[in-house]
Structure formats: C-alpha cells, structure tokens
Amino acid sequence: MAETTTIQVSRQVRDHLAQVAKERGMTLGQLVEQLASEQPTAEQIDERVAADRQVVRDVIGVDISDEEFDRAPDVLGNIYKVAAEKIRRARDAAA
C-alpha cells in the first residue's frame, strides 16, 4: 500500500471535496489523487510540448526551431475563438 500523508485545508474545502467524492462514489483520497493526476507540472507540460513539436518536425520533415514555434500563430486557439463567436451569434439570433 502506498504511504499516505495529511494535507491541511479549511473545513469548508474538506467538506466540499468530501461531498464531491461521495457524489462520484469514491473516497476523498481517491478524489484528491484523481484531481492531482489531471494537473500536470510545469516540467510535464514542457516535456509534452517538446514531444509534440518533435512530432510536427518529423511529420512535415522540416526542422522548425522552438523560436519559430513560439512566433507561429495559435491556429487552434483562433479556431476556438471563431467557433465561440459563431455560437454566440446563433444564440443571439435565436433569442
């Protein structure tokens, strides 16, 4: 069994998390473990970015520097913005 420890939080936070855990059919410890596993560290994010950039380099066959990646437009972010704007307009038109 894994070694356990104590995390100090306010009673309000503890009670809230306990309720969320109960609603999901898990223990408070299981919920905290799940939440922690969903939050990558800065190092893990950097590793993922480096791996993703390498895949792009391999797929297109061009050695793009990290600086070139950093200067490139956020295509996916722009697509999300356009889609969100279209949804807002459709909702406004329906109202």
Secondary structure, DSSP 8 states (H G I E B T S, - for coil): ----------HHHHHHHHHHHHHTTS-HHHHHHHHHHTS--HHHHHHHHHHHHHHHHHHHT----HHHHHHS--HHHHHHHHHHHHHHHHHHHH-
